[in-house]
Every structure is written in structure tokens, then in C-alpha cells.
Amino acid sequence: MKPETLELLVTRTMPFGKYQGRCIADLPGDYLAWFARKGFPTGELGGLLALMHEIDHNGLGDLLKPLRQKHG
């Protein structure tokens, strides 16, 4: 995984659905778990959602703190 991929989690927003416009890193764990059960979208968005699910599920959210501070 490239460091830039983690930066995308704090800069990209959800393009559709209940949480449209919310930063991917701020999506609720239950929402990410729903995607994990039902299937992630294809492409870059699906990869980012899957990565965020793994980070959230494993309690690694603190990894994103420096990136959140960097990107305000």
C-alpha cells in the first residue's frame, strides 16, 4: 500500500448514499461493515472503503490522526 492511499481516506468523500459528502475516514463502522457483507463497489472507491473497514475493524483509526491534522 502506498502512503498516498491513506491520504485519500481523509480527503475523499463518499459520492452517494446516506453518507454522501462525508469523508471516507469518517464513515461509521456499521456502514463499512454493511459493505463488507454485501460487497464493496468496484474500482478505487471500493478499495478505499475496504481499507477503511479494515482500519476501523482492527482499531487502527489512530493511524489517520497525523493525516487528518495535515489536511485539516
PDB file with SEQRES, HELIX, SHEET and CRYST1 records, atoms N, CA, C and O in Angstrom:
SEQRES   1 A   72  MET LYS PRO GLU THR LEU GLU LEU LEU VAL THR ARG THR          
SEQRES   2 A   72  MET PRO PHE GLY LYS TYR GLN GLY ARG CYS ILE ALA ASP          
SEQRES   3 A   72  LEU PRO GLY ASP TYR LEU ALA TRP PHE ALA ARG LYS GLY          
SEQRES   4 A   72  PHE PRO THR GLY GLU LEU GLY GLY LEU LEU ALA LEU MET          
SEQRES   5 A   72  HIS GLU ILE ASP HIS ASN GLY LEU GLY ASP LEU LEU LYS          
SEQRES   6 A   72  PRO LEU ARG GLN LYS HIS GLY                                  
HELIX    1 AA1 PRO A    3  THR A   11  1                                   9    
HELIX    2 AA2 ILE A   24  ASP A   26  5                                   3    
HELIX    3 AA3 GLY A   29  LYS A   38  1                                  10    
HELIX    4 AA4 GLY A   43  HIS A   57  1                                  15    
HELIX    5 AA5 GLY A   61  LEU A   64  5                                   4    
HELIX    6 AA6 LYS A   65  HIS A   71  1                                   7    
CRYST1    1.000    1.000    1.000  90.00  90.00  90.00 P 1           1          
ATOM      1  N   MET A   1       0.840  -1.172   0.000  1.00  0.00           N  
ATOM      2  CA  MET A   1       0.000   0.000   0.000  1.00  0.00           C  
ATOM      3  C   MET A   1       0.888   1.238   0.000  1.00  0.00           C  
ATOM      4  O   MET A   1       1.910   1.291   0.684  1.00  0.00           O  
ATOM      5  N   LYS A   2       0.485   2.205  -0.761  1.00  0.00           N  
ATOM      6  CA  LYS A   2       1.225   3.459  -0.845  1.00  0.00           C  
ATOM      7  C   LYS A   2       0.712   4.429   0.224  1.00  0.00           C  
ATOM      8  O   LYS A   2      -0.475   4.413   0.550  1.00  0.00           O  
ATOM      9  N   PRO A   3       1.588   5.270   0.769  1.00  0.00           N  
ATOM     10  CA  PRO A   3       1.143   6.262   1.759  1.00  0.00           C  
ATOM     11  C   PRO A   3       0.040   7.175   1.218  1.00  0.00           C  
ATOM     12  O   PRO A   3      -0.822   7.635   1.967  1.00  0.00           O  
ATOM     13  N   GLU A   4       0.081   7.427  -0.084  1.00  0.00           N  
ATOM     14  CA  GLU A   4      -0.927   8.297  -0.686  1.00  0.00           C  
ATOM     15  C   GLU A   4      -2.332   7.700  -0.545  1.00  0.00           C  
ATOM     16  O   GLU A   4      -3.323   8.429  -0.501  1.00  0.00           O  
ATOM     17  N   THR A   5      -2.401   6.390  -0.476  1.00  0.00           N  
ATOM     18  CA  THR A   5      -3.702   5.734  -0.332  1.00  0.00           C  
ATOM     19  C   THR A   5      -4.335   6.100   1.001  1.00  0.00           C  
ATOM     20  O   THR A   5      -5.540   6.344   1.068  1.00  0.00           O  
ATOM     21  N   LEU A   6      -3.535   6.140   2.063  1.00  0.00           N  
ATOM     22  CA  LEU A   6      -4.065   6.543   3.368  1.00  0.00           C  
ATOM     23  C   LEU A   6      -4.533   7.992   3.332  1.00  0.00           C  
ATOM     24  O   LEU A   6      -5.537   8.339   3.956  1.00  0.00           O  
ATOM     25  N   GLU A   7      -3.809   8.837   2.606  1.00  0.00           N  
ATOM     26  CA  GLU A   7      -4.225  10.240   2.493  1.00  0.00           C  
ATOM     27  C   GLU A   7      -5.575  10.361   1.810  1.00  0.00           C  
ATOM     28  O   GLU A   7      -6.363  11.248   2.139  1.00  0.00           O  
ATOM     29  N   LEU A   8      -5.843   9.481   0.868  1.00  0.00           N  
ATOM     30  CA  LEU A   8      -7.140   9.529   0.187  1.00  0.00           C  
ATOM     31  C   LEU A   8      -8.292   9.266   1.155  1.00  0.00           C  
ATOM     32  O   LEU A   8      -9.394   9.777   0.959  1.00  0.00           O  
ATOM     33  N   LEU A   9      -8.046   8.476   2.192  1.00  0.00           N  
ATOM     34  CA  LEU A   9      -9.102   8.192   3.163  1.00  0.00           C  
ATOM     35  C   LEU A   9      -9.563   9.447   3.891  1.00  0.00           C  
ATOM     36  O   LEU A   9     -10.725   9.545   4.284  1.00  0.00           O  
ATOM     37  N   VAL A  10      -8.661  10.403   4.072  1.00  0.00           N  
ATOM     38  CA  VAL A  10      -9.027  11.623   4.798  1.00  0.00           C  
ATOM     39  C   VAL A  10      -9.360  12.793   3.872  1.00  0.00           C  
ATOM     40  O   VAL A  10      -9.739  13.866   4.340  1.00  0.00           O  
ATOM     41  N   THR A  11      -9.220  12.588   2.562  1.00  0.00           N  
ATOM     42  CA  THR A  11      -9.518  13.677   1.627  1.00  0.00           C  
ATOM     43  C   THR A  11     -10.689  13.375   0.697  1.00  0.00           C  
ATOM     44  O   THR A  11     -11.350  14.302   0.230  1.00  0.00           O  
ATOM     45  N   ARG A  12     -10.960  12.113   0.419  1.00  0.00           N  
ATOM     46  CA  ARG A  12     -12.064  11.752  -0.478  1.00  0.00           C  
ATOM     47  C   ARG A  12     -13.370  11.683   0.296  1.00  0.00           C  
ATOM     48  O   ARG A  12     -13.396  11.338   1.478  1.00  0.00           O  
ATOM     49  N   THR A  13     -14.436  12.013  -0.383  1.00  0.00           N  
ATOM     50  CA  THR A  13     -15.748  11.935   0.244  1.00  0.00           C  
ATOM     51  C   THR A  13     -16.584  10.852  -0.427  1.00  0.00           C  
ATOM     52  O   THR A  13     -16.338  10.456  -1.566  1.00  0.00           O  
ATOM     53  N   MET A  14     -17.569  10.395   0.314  1.00  0.00           N  
ATOM     54  CA  MET A  14     -18.486   9.380  -0.194  1.00  0.00           C  
ATOM     55  C   MET A  14     -19.362  10.024  -1.266  1.00  0.00           C  
ATOM     56  O   MET A  14     -20.029  11.023  -0.997  1.00  0.00           O  
ATOM     57  N   PRO A  15     -19.369   9.462  -2.485  1.00  0.00           N  
ATOM     58  CA  PRO A  15     -20.082  10.117  -3.582  1.00  0.00           C  
ATOM     59  C   PRO A  15     -21.584   9.820  -3.654  1.00  0.00           C  
ATOM     60  O   PRO A  15     -22.287  10.426  -4.463  1.00  0.00           O  
ATOM     61  N   PHE A  16     -22.085   8.905  -2.829  1.00  0.00           N  
ATOM     62  CA  PHE A  16     -23.502   8.538  -2.927  1.00  0.00           C  
ATOM     63  C   PHE A  16     -23.995   7.994  -1.601  1.00  0.00           C  
ATOM     64  O   PHE A  16     -23.212   7.737  -0.686  1.00  0.00           O  
ATOM     65  N   GLY A  17     -25.299   7.821  -1.513  1.00  0.00           N  
ATOM     66  CA  GLY A  17     -25.900   7.139  -0.373  1.00  0.00           C  
ATOM     67  C   GLY A  17     -26.155   8.021   0.828  1.00  0.00           C  
ATOM     68  O   GLY A  17     -26.066   9.248   0.766  1.00  0.00           O  
ATOM     69  N   LYS A  18     -26.471   7.364   1.909  1.00  0.00           N  
ATOM     70  CA  LYS A  18     -26.839   8.022   3.161  1.00  0.00           C  
ATOM     71  C   LYS A  18     -25.752   8.969   3.663  1.00  0.00           C  
ATOM     72  O   LYS A  18     -26.052   9.995   4.275  1.00  0.00           O  
ATOM     73  N   TYR A  19     -24.511   8.632   3.409  1.00  0.00           N  
ATOM     74  CA  TYR A  19     -23.389   9.431   3.902  1.00  0.00           C  
ATOM     75  C   TYR A  19     -22.689  10.198   2.784  1.00  0.00           C  
ATOM     76  O   TYR A  19     -21.495  10.484   2.875  1.00  0.00           O  
ATOM     77  N   GLN A  20     -23.426  10.525   1.744  1.00  0.00           N  
ATOM     78  CA  GLN A  20     -22.868  11.294   0.629  1.00  0.00           C  
ATOM     79  C   GLN A  20     -22.254  12.592   1.155  1.00  0.00           C  
ATOM     80  O   GLN A  20     -22.864  13.311   1.946  1.00  0.00           O  
ATOM     81  N   GLY A  21     -21.035  12.872   0.697  1.00  0.00           N  
ATOM     82  CA  GLY A  21     -20.341  14.086   1.102  1.00  0.00           C  
ATOM     83  C   GLY A  21     -19.482  13.937   2.345  1.00  0.00           C  
ATOM     84  O   GLY A  21     -18.699  14.833   2.660  1.00  0.00           O  
ATOM     85  N   ARG A  22     -19.612  12.829   3.056  1.00  0.00           N  
ATOM     86  CA  ARG A  22     -18.817  12.613   4.267  1.00  0.00           C  
ATOM     87  C   ARG A  22     -17.473  12.003   3.890  1.00  0.00           C  
ATOM     88  O   ARG A  22     -17.392  11.150   3.007  1.00  0.00           O  
ATOM     89  N   CYS A  23     -16.439  12.445   4.559  1.00  0.00           N  
ATOM     90  CA  CYS A  23     -15.094  11.919   4.352  1.00  0.00           C  
ATOM     91  C   CYS A  23     -15.103  10.406   4.603  1.00  0.00           C  
ATOM     92  O   CYS A  23     -15.737   9.935   5.547  1.00  0.00           O  
ATOM     93  N   ILE A  24     -14.409   9.661   3.767  1.00  0.00           N  
ATOM     94  CA  ILE A  24     -14.395   8.198   3.903  1.00  0.00           C  
ATOM     95  C   ILE A  24     -13.883   7.780   5.281  1.00  0.00           C  
ATOM     96  O   ILE A  24     -14.378   6.810   5.854  1.00  0.00           O  
ATOM     97  N   ALA A  25     -12.908   8.494   5.810  1.00  0.00           N  
ATOM     98  CA  ALA A  25     -12.367   8.161   7.131  1.00  0.00           C  
ATOM     99  C   ALA A  25     -13.385   8.394   8.246  1.00  0.00           C  
ATOM    100  O   ALA A  25     -13.210   7.887   9.354  1.00  0.00           O  
ATOM    101  N   ASP A  26     -14.445   9.153   7.966  1.00  0.00           N  
ATOM    102  CA  ASP A  26     -15.461   9.455   8.975  1.00  0.00           C  
ATOM    103  C   ASP A  26     -16.720   8.603   8.846  1.00  0.00           C  
ATOM    104  O   ASP A  26     -17.692   8.824   9.567  1.00  0.00           O  
ATOM    105  N   LEU A  27     -16.709   7.644   7.944  1.00  0.00           N  
ATOM    106  CA  LEU A  27     -17.882   6.786   7.783  1.00  0.00           C  
ATOM    107  C   LEU A  27     -18.024   5.861   8.994  1.00  0.00           C  
ATOM    108  O   LEU A  27     -17.024   5.353   9.503  1.00  0.00           O  
ATOM    109  N   PRO A  28     -19.250   5.640   9.457  1.00  0.00           N  
ATOM    110  CA  PRO A  28     -19.458   4.764  10.615  1.00  0.00           C  
ATOM    111  C   PRO A  28     -19.041   3.319  10.325  1.00  0.00           C  
ATOM    112  O   PRO A  28     -19.161   2.830   9.202  1.00  0.00           O  
ATOM    113  N   GLY A  29     -18.554   2.663  11.358  1.00  0.00           N  
ATOM    114  CA  GLY A  29     -18.132   1.277  11.232  1.00  0.00           C  
ATOM    115  C   GLY A  29     -19.239   0.355  10.761  1.00  0.00           C  
ATOM    116  O   GLY A  29     -18.989  -0.575   9.994  1.00  0.00           O  
ATOM    117  N   ASP A  30     -20.472   0.604  11.214  1.00  0.00           N  
ATOM    118  CA  ASP A  30     -21.601  -0.233  10.795  1.00  0.00           C  
ATOM    119  C   ASP A  30     -21.842  -0.128   9.294  1.00  0.00           C  
ATOM    120  O   ASP A  30     -22.181  -1.115   8.642  1.00  0.00           O  
ATOM    121  N   TYR A  31     -21.668   1.065   8.753  1.00  0.00           N  
ATOM    122  CA  TYR A  31     -21.847   1.290   7.316  1.00  0.00           C  
ATOM    123  C   TYR A  31     -20.766   0.543   6.532  1.00  0.00           C  
ATOM    124  O   TYR A  31     -21.049  -0.086   5.513  1.00  0.00           O  
ATOM    125  N   LEU A  32     -19.534   0.621   7.016  1.00  0.00           N  
ATOM    126  CA  LEU A  32     -18.432  -0.091   6.366  1.00  0.00           C  
ATOM    127  C   LEU A  32     -18.630  -1.605   6.461  1.00  0.00           C  
ATOM    128  O   LEU A  32     -18.337  -2.337   5.516  1.00  0.00           O  
ATOM    129  N   ALA A  33     -19.127  -2.063   7.606  1.00  0.00           N  
ATOM    130  CA  ALA A  33     -19.379  -3.498   7.785  1.00  0.00           C  
ATOM    131  C   ALA A  33     -20.490  -3.971   6.845  1.00  0.00           C  
ATOM    132  O   ALA A  33     -20.446  -5.098   6.351  1.00  0.00           O  
ATOM    133  N   TRP A  34     -21.480  -3.118   6.598  1.00  0.00           N  
ATOM    134  CA  TRP A  34     -22.546  -3.474   5.662  1.00  0.00           C  
ATOM    135  C   TRP A  34     -21.957  -3.715   4.272  1.00  0.00           C  
ATOM    136  O   TRP A  34     -22.297  -4.695   3.608  1.00  0.00           O  
ATOM    137  N   PHE A  35     -21.075  -2.818   3.839  1.00  0.00           N  
ATOM    138  CA  PHE A  35     -20.416  -3.007   2.544  1.00  0.00           C  
ATOM    139  C   PHE A  35     -19.600  -4.301   2.538  1.00  0.00           C  
ATOM    140  O   PHE A  35     -19.576  -5.023   1.541  1.00  0.00           O  
ATOM    141  N   ALA A  36     -18.934  -4.586   3.655  1.00  0.00           N  
ATOM    142  CA  ALA A  36     -18.121  -5.806   3.729  1.00  0.00           C  
ATOM    143  C   ALA A  36     -18.995  -7.047   3.543  1.00  0.00           C  
ATOM    144  O   ALA A  36     -18.572  -8.022   2.921  1.00  0.00           O  
ATOM    145  N   ARG A  37     -20.206  -7.008   4.079  1.00  0.00           N  
ATOM    146  CA  ARG A  37     -21.124  -8.148   3.935  1.00  0.00           C  
ATOM    147  C   ARG A  37     -21.749  -8.214   2.542  1.00  0.00           C  
ATOM    148  O   ARG A  37     -21.869  -9.292   1.961  1.00  0.00           O  
ATOM    149  N   LYS A  38     -22.142  -7.071   2.017  1.00  0.00           N  
ATOM    150  CA  LYS A  38     -22.892  -7.022   0.753  1.00  0.00           C  
ATOM    151  C   LYS A  38     -22.002  -6.917  -0.478  1.00  0.00           C  
ATOM    152  O   LYS A  38     -22.412  -7.269  -1.584  1.00  0.00           O  
ATOM    153  N   GLY A  39     -20.782  -6.432  -0.279  1.00  0.00           N  
ATOM    154  CA  GLY A  39     -19.858  -6.250  -1.401  1.00  0.00           C  
ATOM    155  C   GLY A  39     -19.503  -4.787  -1.594  1.00  0.00           C  
ATOM    156  O   GLY A  39     -20.378  -3.923  -1.653  1.00  0.00           O  
ATOM    157  N   PHE A  40     -18.224  -4.526  -1.689  1.00  0.00           N  
ATOM    158  CA  PHE A  40     -17.751  -3.163  -1.920  1.00  0.00           C  
ATOM    159  C   PHE A  40     -17.928  -2.803  -3.389  1.00  0.00           C  
ATOM    160  O   PHE A  40     -17.898  -3.678  -4.254  1.00  0.00           O  
ATOM    161  N   PRO A  41     -18.113  -1.512  -3.675  1.00  0.00           N  
ATOM    162  CA  PRO A  41     -18.179  -1.093  -5.081  1.00  0.00           C  
ATOM    163  C   PRO A  41     -16.864  -1.435  -5.789  1.00  0.00           C  
ATOM    164  O   PRO A  41     -15.838  -1.650  -5.143  1.00  0.00           O  
ATOM    165  N   THR A  42     -16.908  -1.480  -7.090  1.00  0.00           N  
ATOM    166  CA  THR A  42     -15.692  -1.740  -7.856  1.00  0.00           C  
ATOM    167  C   THR A  42     -14.853  -0.473  -7.935  1.00  0.00           C  
ATOM    168  O   THR A  42     -15.329   0.625  -7.644  1.00  0.00           O  
ATOM    169  N   GLY A  43     -13.627  -0.640  -8.324  1.00  0.00           N  
ATOM    170  CA  GLY A  43     -12.747   0.499  -8.558  1.00  0.00           C  
ATOM    171  C   GLY A  43     -12.107   1.057  -7.303  1.00  0.00           C  
ATOM    172  O   GLY A  43     -12.076   0.420  -6.250  1.00  0.00           O  
ATOM    173  N   GLU A  44     -11.601   2.264  -7.450  1.00  0.00           N  
ATOM    174  CA  GLU A  44     -10.862   2.913  -6.370  1.00  0.00           C  
ATOM    175  C   GLU A  44     -11.715   3.103  -5.122  1.00  0.00           C  
ATOM    176  O   GLU A  44     -11.241   2.879  -4.008  1.00  0.00           O  
ATOM    177  N   LEU A  45     -12.958   3.511  -5.295  1.00  0.00           N  
ATOM    178  CA  LEU A  45     -13.827   3.725  -4.141  1.00  0.00           C  
ATOM    179  C   LEU A  45     -13.972   2.450  -3.321  1.00  0.00           C  
ATOM    180  O   LEU A  45     -13.870   2.487  -2.095  1.00  0.00           O  
ATOM    181  N   GLY A  46     -14.207   1.340  -3.977  1.00  0.00           N  
ATOM    182  CA  GLY A  46     -14.344   0.077  -3.261  1.00  0.00           C  
ATOM    183  C   GLY A  46     -13.087  -0.291  -2.492  1.00  0.00           C  
ATOM    184  O   GLY A  46     -13.161  -0.796  -1.372  1.00  0.00           O  
ATOM    185  N   GLY A  47     -11.939  -0.037  -3.094  1.00  0.00           N  
ATOM    186  CA  GLY A  47     -10.675  -0.303  -2.412  1.00  0.00           C  
ATOM    187  C   GLY A  47     -10.495   0.568  -1.183  1.00  0.00           C  
ATOM    188  O   GLY A  47     -10.017   0.105  -0.148  1.00  0.00           O  
ATOM    189  N   LEU A  48     -10.879   1.827  -1.300  1.00  0.00           N  
ATOM    190  CA  LEU A  48     -10.765   2.737  -0.159  1.00  0.00           C  
ATOM    191  C   LEU A  48     -11.726   2.342   0.956  1.00  0.00           C  
ATOM    192  O   LEU A  48     -11.361   2.370   2.131  1.00  0.00           O  
ATOM    193  N   LEU A  49     -12.945   1.975   0.593  1.00  0.00           N  
ATOM    194  CA  LEU A  49     -13.911   1.543   1.605  1.00  0.00           C  
ATOM    195  C   LEU A  49     -13.450   0.260   2.292  1.00  0.00           C  
ATOM    196  O   LEU A  49     -13.592   0.125   3.507  1.00  0.00           O  
ATOM    197  N   ALA A  50     -12.903  -0.675   1.531  1.00  0.00           N  
ATOM    198  CA  ALA A  50     -12.402  -1.924   2.117  1.00  0.00           C  
ATOM    199  C   ALA A  50     -11.237  -1.649   3.063  1.00  0.00           C  
ATOM    200  O   ALA A  50     -11.156  -2.235   4.142  1.00  0.00           O  
ATOM    201  N   LEU A  51     -10.343  -0.762   2.659  1.00  0.00           N  
ATOM    202  CA  LEU A  51      -9.215  -0.405   3.516  1.00  0.00           C  
ATOM    203  C   LEU A  51      -9.700   0.266   4.793  1.00  0.00           C  
ATOM    204  O   LEU A  51      -9.218  -0.047   5.881  1.00  0.00           O  
ATOM    205  N   MET A  52     -10.652   1.189   4.665  1.00  0.00           N  
ATOM    206  CA  MET A  52     -11.171   1.875   5.846  1.00  0.00           C  
ATOM    207  C   MET A  52     -11.884   0.897   6.760  1.00  0.00           C  
ATOM    208  O   MET A  52     -11.815   1.030   7.982  1.00  0.00           O  
ATOM    209  N   HIS A  53     -12.564  -0.080   6.190  1.00  0.00           N  
ATOM    210  CA  HIS A  53     -13.212  -1.106   7.011  1.00  0.00           C  
ATOM    211  C   HIS A  53     -12.169  -1.875   7.822  1.00  0.00           C  
ATOM    212  O   HIS A  53     -12.365  -2.110   9.014  1.00  0.00           O  
ATOM    213  N   GLU A  54     -11.078  -2.264   7.193  1.00  0.00           N  
ATOM    214  CA  GLU A  54     -10.021  -2.994   7.901  1.00  0.00           C  
ATOM    215  C   GLU A  54      -9.416  -2.140   9.014  1.00  0.00           C  
ATOM    216  O   GLU A  54      -9.182  -2.628  10.119  1.00  0.00           O  
ATOM    217  N   ILE A  55      -9.169  -0.882   8.724  1.00  0.00           N  
ATOM    218  CA  ILE A  55      -8.606   0.025   9.730  1.00  0.00           C  
ATOM    219  C   ILE A  55      -9.570   0.151  10.902  1.00  0.00           C  
ATOM    220  O   ILE A  55      -9.163   0.038  12.058  1.00  0.00           O  
ATOM    221  N   ASP A  56     -10.847   0.386  10.608  1.00  0.00           N  
ATOM    222  CA  ASP A  56     -11.855   0.546  11.656  1.00  0.00           C  
ATOM    223  C   ASP A  56     -12.044  -0.747  12.442  1.00  0.00           C  
ATOM    224  O   ASP A  56     -12.054  -0.732  13.672  1.00  0.00           O  
ATOM    225  N   HIS A  57     -12.191  -1.847  11.745  1.00  0.00           N  
ATOM    226  CA  HIS A  57     -12.453  -3.143  12.373  1.00  0.00           C  
ATOM    227  C   HIS A  57     -11.315  -3.564  13.311  1.00  0.00           C  
ATOM    228  O   HIS A  57     -11.553  -4.209  14.333  1.00  0.00           O  
ATOM    229  N   ASN A  58     -10.102  -3.203  12.963  1.00  0.00           N  
ATOM    230  CA  ASN A  58      -8.936  -3.590  13.765  1.00  0.00           C  
ATOM    231  C   ASN A  58      -8.487  -2.510  14.742  1.00  0.00           C  
ATOM    232  O   ASN A  58      -7.423  -2.626  15.350  1.00  0.00           O  
ATOM    233  N   GLY A  59      -9.285  -1.468  14.895  1.00  0.00           N  
ATOM    234  CA  GLY A  59      -8.989  -0.430  15.879  1.00  0.00           C  
ATOM    235  C   GLY A  59      -7.745   0.382  15.571  1.00  0.00           C  
ATOM    236  O   GLY A  59      -7.039   0.811  16.483  1.00  0.00           O  
ATOM    237  N   LEU A  60      -7.474   0.595  14.292  1.00  0.00           N  
ATOM    238  CA  LEU A  60      -6.257   1.302  13.888  1.00  0.00           C  
ATOM    239  C   LEU A  60      -6.523   2.733  13.428  1.00  0.00           C  
ATOM    240  O   LEU A  60      -5.706   3.316  12.716  1.00  0.00           O  
ATOM    241  N   GLY A  61      -7.640   3.292  13.825  1.00  0.00           N  
ATOM    242  CA  GLY A  61      -8.009   4.638  13.401  1.00  0.00           C  
ATOM    243  C   GLY A  61      -6.983   5.699  13.741  1.00  0.00           C  
ATOM    244  O   GLY A  61      -6.896   6.719  13.058  1.00  0.00           O  
ATOM    245  N   ASP A  62      -6.199   5.471  14.796  1.00  0.00           N  
ATOM    246  CA  ASP A  62      -5.178   6.455  15.175  1.00  0.00           C  
ATOM    247  C   ASP A  62      -4.112   6.629  14.098  1.00  0.00           C  
ATOM    248  O   ASP A  62      -3.411   7.640  14.082  1.00  0.00           O  
ATOM    249  N   LEU A  63      -3.983   5.665  13.207  1.00  0.00           N  
ATOM    250  CA  LEU A  63      -3.034   5.802  12.095  1.00  0.00           C  
ATOM    251  C   LEU A  63      -3.349   7.024  11.241  1.00  0.00           C  
ATOM    252  O   LEU A  63      -2.458   7.602  10.618  1.00  0.00           O  
ATOM    253  N   LEU A  64      -4.598   7.408  11.216  1.00  0.00           N  
ATOM    254  CA  LEU A  64      -5.026   8.504  10.351  1.00  0.00           C  
ATOM    255  C   LEU A  64      -4.935   9.875  11.020  1.00  0.00           C  
ATOM    256  O   LEU A  64      -5.100  10.894  10.348  1.00  0.00           O  
ATOM    257  N   LYS A  65      -4.678   9.923  12.326  1.00  0.00           N  
ATOM    258  CA  LYS A  65      -4.639  11.210  13.037  1.00  0.00           C  
ATOM    259  C   LYS A  65      -3.656  12.204  12.434  1.00  0.00           C  
ATOM    260  O   LYS A  65      -4.034  13.353  12.202  1.00  0.00           O  
ATOM    261  N   PRO A  66      -2.406  11.812  12.169  1.00  0.00           N  
ATOM    262  CA  PRO A  66      -1.478  12.788  11.572  1.00  0.00           C  
ATOM    263  C   PRO A  66      -1.949  13.277  10.203  1.00  0.00           C  
ATOM    264  O   PRO A  66      -1.742  14.439   9.853  1.00  0.00           O  
ATOM    265  N   LEU A  67      -2.571  12.409   9.443  1.00  0.00           N  
ATOM    266  CA  LEU A  67      -3.067  12.806   8.125  1.00  0.00           C  
ATOM    267  C   LEU A  67      -4.264  13.739   8.246  1.00  0.00           C  
ATOM    268  O   LEU A  67      -4.417  14.664   7.449  1.00  0.00           O  
ATOM    269  N   ARG A  68      -5.105  13.501   9.236  1.00  0.00           N  
ATOM    270  CA  ARG A  68      -6.245  14.401   9.472  1.00  0.00           C  
ATOM    271  C   ARG A  68      -5.745  15.798   9.829  1.00  0.00           C  
ATOM    272  O   ARG A  68      -6.278  16.799   9.351  1.00  0.00           O  
ATOM    273  N   GLN A  69      -4.720  15.856  10.671  1.00  0.00           N  
ATOM    274  CA  GLN A  69      -4.162  17.152  11.069  1.00  0.00           C  
ATOM    275  C   GLN A  69      -3.532  17.856   9.879  1.00  0.00           C  
ATOM    276  O   GLN A  69      -3.664  19.070   9.726  1.00  0.00           O  
ATOM    277  N   LYS A  70      -2.853  17.098   9.044  1.00  0.00           N  
ATOM    278  CA  LYS A  70      -2.195  17.663   7.863  1.00  0.00           C  
ATOM    279  C   LYS A  70      -3.208  18.261   6.892  1.00  0.00           C  
ATOM    280  O   LYS A  70      -2.964  19.308   6.291  1.00  0.00           O  
ATOM    281  N   HIS A  71      -4.342  17.588   6.746  1.00  0.00           N  
ATOM    282  CA  HIS A  71      -5.342  18.006   5.764  1.00  0.00           C  
ATOM    283  C   HIS A  71      -6.496  18.789   6.383  1.00  0.00           C  
ATOM    284  O   HIS A  71      -7.482  19.096   5.712  1.00  0.00           O  
ATOM    285  N   GLY A  72      -6.363  19.107   7.666  1.00  0.00           N  
ATOM    286  CA  GLY A  72      -7.342  19.957   8.328  1.00  0.00           C  
ATOM    287  C   GLY A  72      -8.654  19.349   8.508  1.00  0.00           C  
ATOM    288  O   GLY A  72      -9.557  19.981   9.057  1.00  0.00           O  
TER     289      GLY A  72                                                      
END                                                                             
